[in-house]
């Protein structure tokens, strides 16, 4: 069964996504960085999640801040570059440190 996602953003504005993959879902820790609801409930389920966030703006703000910090810490450019280099190193059969040094012109 698929689930939809409602995420609290740093600006305290709830946002919804119909995706179970991608950055919105990967950042989601239900009850910590956002909320989930059953996709079969459709708009009613999304409205319930958004209503819950709107009734507790302090919690929505905390979730938004947690989502923001988790996104920056775990999904920022440095981690993307590290993941890309790791994949290249693996594909080429070269130790990561050696590939990193080559990329930096050492």
ABEGO torsion letter per residue (X at the ends): XBBBBBBBBAAGBBBBBABABEAAAAABBBGAAEBBBBAAAEAAAAAAAAAAAAABAAAAAAAAAAAAAAAAAAABAAAAAAAAAAAAAAAAGBBAAAAAAAAAGX
